[in-house]
């Protein structure tokens, strides 16, 4: 299936780390790579979990917008949380509800020991569908 790979302005360039941010297929699916709390330079923009979730979701919004989509087009999230516990779930749930209300996309949440950058606490990837 033909596809297009891109790295939108507003997000750091991940090619040196071996991946790209967005893959569009010739069909209706768009795949967004795991978004962490990276700023444009690649540094983690916040040390606290809630700030990292906010920045990760903001980066997800930027990636979606780069291909003309928004949060309403997301059908699946995969979320990875370092040191998962109930408090972190509550923070994530609050921010997810703030975006999607009572109709969030499907989501798989996985607790992990670590993520690629040692100071990253959360990473969120997504699959979106073009209308």
DRENDREN-601703 format. One record per residue (C-alpha): residue in one letter; residue number from 1; x, y, z. Coordinates in Angstrom, 1 decimal. Example, Ala and Ser with C-alpha at 12.3 -4.5 7.8 and 13.67 -1.06 7.14 Angstrom:
BEGIN
@nupa = A marvo = 1 u = 12.3 v = -4.5 w = 7.8
@nupa = S marvo = 2 u = 13.7 v = -1.1 w = 7.1
//
This chain:
BEGIN
@nupa = X marvo = 1 u = 0.0 v = 0.0 w = 0.0
@nupa = X marvo = 2 u = 1.5 v = 3.4 w = -1.0
@nupa = X marvo = 3 u = 2.2 v = 5.7 w = 1.9
@nupa = X marvo = 4 u = 3.7 v = 9.0 w = 2.8
@nupa = X marvo = 5 u = 6.0 v = 9.6 w = 5.8
@nupa = X marvo = 6 u = 6.4 v = 13.1 w = 7.3
@nupa = X marvo = 7 u = 7.8 v = 15.0 w = 10.2
@nupa = X marvo = 8 u = 5.7 v = 18.2 w = 10.7
@nupa = X marvo = 9 u = 7.1 v = 21.6 w = 11.7
@nupa = X marvo = 10 u = 6.5 v = 22.3 w = 15.3
@nupa = X marvo = 11 u = 7.8 v = 18.9 w = 16.4
@nupa = X marvo = 12 u = 11.4 v = 17.9 w = 16.8
@nupa = X marvo = 13 u = 13.1 v = 16.0 w = 14.0
@nupa = X marvo = 14 u = 13.2 v = 12.3 w = 15.1
@nupa = X marvo = 15 u = 15.0 v = 10.8 w = 12.2
@nupa = X marvo = 16 u = 18.3 v = 10.7 w = 14.1
@nupa = X marvo = 17 u = 16.5 v = 8.5 w = 16.6
@nupa = X marvo = 18 u = 15.3 v = 6.1 w = 13.9
@nupa = X marvo = 19 u = 11.7 v = 7.0 w = 13.3
@nupa = X marvo = 20 u = 9.3 v = 9.6 w = 11.8
@nupa = X marvo = 21 u = 6.1 v = 11.1 w = 13.3
@nupa = X marvo = 22 u = 3.4 v = 10.6 w = 10.7
@nupa = X marvo = 23 u = 2.5 v = 7.9 w = 8.2
@nupa = X marvo = 24 u = -0.4 v = 8.4 w = 5.8
@nupa = X marvo = 25 u = -1.7 v = 5.5 w = 3.8
@nupa = X marvo = 26 u = -3.3 v = 5.7 w = 0.4
@nupa = X marvo = 27 u = -6.5 v = 4.7 w = 2.2
@nupa = X marvo = 28 u = -8.1 v = 6.3 w = 5.2
@nupa = X marvo = 29 u = -5.7 v = 5.4 w = 8.0
@nupa = X marvo = 30 u = -3.1 v = 7.8 w = 9.5
@nupa = X marvo = 31 u = -0.6 v = 6.5 w = 12.0
@nupa = X marvo = 32 u = 1.0 v = 8.9 w = 14.5
@nupa = X marvo = 33 u = 4.2 v = 7.7 w = 16.3
@nupa = X marvo = 34 u = 4.4 v = 7.8 w = 20.0
@nupa = X marvo = 35 u = 4.4 v = 11.4 w = 21.2
@nupa = X marvo = 36 u = 6.2 v = 12.3 w = 24.4
@nupa = X marvo = 37 u = 6.7 v = 15.6 w = 26.1
@nupa = X marvo = 38 u = 9.5 v = 16.6 w = 23.8
@nupa = X marvo = 39 u = 10.0 v = 20.3 w = 22.8
@nupa = X marvo = 40 u = 11.1 v = 21.3 w = 19.4
@nupa = X marvo = 41 u = 14.7 v = 20.6 w = 20.3
@nupa = X marvo = 42 u = 13.9 v = 17.1 w = 21.5
@nupa = X marvo = 43 u = 14.3 v = 17.9 w = 25.2
@nupa = X marvo = 44 u = 11.6 v = 16.8 w = 27.7
@nupa = X marvo = 45 u = 9.6 v = 20.0 w = 28.3
@nupa = X marvo = 46 u = 8.3 v = 19.1 w = 31.8
@nupa = X marvo = 47 u = 9.5 v = 17.0 w = 34.7
@nupa = X marvo = 48 u = 6.1 v = 16.2 w = 36.2
@nupa = X marvo = 49 u = 3.7 v = 13.6 w = 34.9
@nupa = X marvo = 50 u = 0.7 v = 15.9 w = 34.3
@nupa = X marvo = 51 u = 2.8 v = 18.3 w = 32.4
@nupa = X marvo = 52 u = 4.2 v = 15.5 w = 30.3
@nupa = X marvo = 53 u = 0.7 v = 14.2 w = 29.5
@nupa = X marvo = 54 u = -0.3 v = 17.7 w = 28.4
@nupa = X marvo = 55 u = 2.7 v = 18.1 w = 26.2
@nupa = X marvo = 56 u = 2.4 v = 14.6 w = 24.7
@nupa = X marvo = 57 u = -1.3 v = 15.3 w = 23.8
@nupa = X marvo = 58 u = -0.3 v = 18.8 w = 22.4
@nupa = X marvo = 59 u = 2.4 v = 17.1 w = 20.2
@nupa = X marvo = 60 u = -0.2 v = 14.6 w = 19.1
@nupa = X marvo = 61 u = -2.5 v = 17.5 w = 18.1
@nupa = X marvo = 62 u = 0.4 v = 19.1 w = 16.1
@nupa = X marvo = 63 u = 1.0 v = 15.8 w = 14.3
@nupa = X marvo = 64 u = -2.7 v = 15.3 w = 13.5
@nupa = X marvo = 65 u = -3.1 v = 18.9 w = 12.3
@nupa = X marvo = 66 u = -0.1 v = 18.5 w = 9.9
@nupa = X marvo = 67 u = -2.3 v = 16.1 w = 7.8
@nupa = X marvo = 68 u = -5.5 v = 18.0 w = 8.2
@nupa = X marvo = 69 u = -6.9 v = 16.0 w = 11.1
@nupa = X marvo = 70 u = -7.9 v = 16.6 w = 14.7
@nupa = X marvo = 71 u = -8.6 v = 14.7 w = 17.9
@nupa = X marvo = 72 u = -12.1 v = 13.9 w = 16.6
@nupa = X marvo = 73 u = -10.5 v = 11.6 w = 13.9
@nupa = X marvo = 74 u = -8.5 v = 9.5 w = 16.4
@nupa = X marvo = 75 u = -9.9 v = 5.9 w = 16.8
@nupa = X marvo = 76 u = -7.2 v = 4.4 w = 18.9
@nupa = X marvo = 77 u = -4.6 v = 5.4 w = 21.4
@nupa = X marvo = 78 u = -1.8 v = 3.4 w = 22.9
@nupa = X marvo = 79 u = -0.4 v = 4.9 w = 26.0
@nupa = X marvo = 80 u = 2.8 v = 3.8 w = 27.8
@nupa = X marvo = 81 u = 3.3 v = 5.0 w = 31.4
@nupa = X marvo = 82 u = 6.5 v = 4.6 w = 33.4
@nupa = X marvo = 83 u = 5.8 v = 3.6 w = 37.0
@nupa = X marvo = 84 u = 2.1 v = 3.2 w = 36.3
@nupa = X marvo = 85 u = -0.2 v = 3.6 w = 39.3
@nupa = X marvo = 86 u = -3.8 v = 4.8 w = 40.1
@nupa = X marvo = 87 u = -2.7 v = 8.5 w = 40.5
@nupa = X marvo = 88 u = -1.2 v = 8.5 w = 37.0
@nupa = X marvo = 89 u = -4.3 v = 6.9 w = 35.6
@nupa = X marvo = 90 u = -6.4 v = 9.6 w = 37.2
@nupa = X marvo = 91 u = -4.3 v = 12.4 w = 35.6
@nupa = X marvo = 92 u = -4.4 v = 10.7 w = 32.2
@nupa = X marvo = 93 u = -8.1 v = 10.1 w = 32.4
@nupa = X marvo = 94 u = -8.8 v = 13.7 w = 33.3
@nupa = X marvo = 95 u = -6.9 v = 15.0 w = 30.3
@nupa = X marvo = 96 u = -8.4 v = 12.4 w = 28.0
@nupa = X marvo = 97 u = -11.9 v = 13.5 w = 29.1
@nupa = X marvo = 98 u = -10.9 v = 17.1 w = 28.6
@nupa = X marvo = 99 u = -10.4 v = 16.4 w = 24.9
@nupa = X marvo = 100 u = -12.9 v = 13.6 w = 24.1
@nupa = X marvo = 101 u = -15.5 v = 14.0 w = 26.8
@nupa = X marvo = 102 u = -17.5 v = 10.8 w = 27.4
@nupa = X marvo = 103 u = -16.6 v = 9.3 w = 24.0
@nupa = X marvo = 104 u = -12.8 v = 8.7 w = 24.1
@nupa = X marvo = 105 u = -11.2 v = 6.6 w = 21.4
@nupa = X marvo = 106 u = -10.2 v = 3.0 w = 22.1
@nupa = X marvo = 107 u = -7.1 v = 2.8 w = 24.2
@nupa = X marvo = 108 u = -4.5 v = 0.3 w = 25.4
@nupa = X marvo = 109 u = -2.6 v = 1.5 w = 28.4
@nupa = X marvo = 110 u = 0.6 v = -0.3 w = 29.3
@nupa = X marvo = 111 u = 2.8 v = 0.2 w = 32.4
@nupa = X marvo = 112 u = 6.5 v = 0.1 w = 31.5
@nupa = X marvo = 113 u = 9.8 v = 0.2 w = 33.3
@nupa = X marvo = 114 u = 11.3 v = 2.9 w = 31.0
@nupa = X marvo = 115 u = 10.9 v = 4.7 w = 27.7
@nupa = X marvo = 116 u = 13.6 v = 5.7 w = 25.2
@nupa = X marvo = 117 u = 14.7 v = 9.0 w = 26.9
@nupa = X marvo = 118 u = 15.3 v = 8.3 w = 30.6
@nupa = X marvo = 119 u = 13.3 v = 11.3 w = 31.8
@nupa = X marvo = 120 u = 10.2 v = 10.5 w = 29.7
@nupa = X marvo = 121 u = 7.3 v = 9.4 w = 31.8
@nupa = X marvo = 122 u = 4.5 v = 8.9 w = 29.2
@nupa = X marvo = 123 u = 4.3 v = 8.3 w = 25.5
@nupa = X marvo = 124 u = 1.1 v = 8.2 w = 23.4
@nupa = X marvo = 125 u = 0.6 v = 7.0 w = 19.9
@nupa = X marvo = 126 u = -2.5 v = 7.1 w = 17.7
@nupa = X marvo = 127 u = -4.3 v = 5.8 w = 14.7
@nupa = X marvo = 128 u = -6.7 v = 8.2 w = 13.0
@nupa = X marvo = 129 u = -9.2 v = 7.8 w = 10.2
@nupa = X marvo = 130 u = -9.8 v = 10.3 w = 7.5
@nupa = X marvo = 131 u = -13.5 v = 11.3 w = 7.2
//
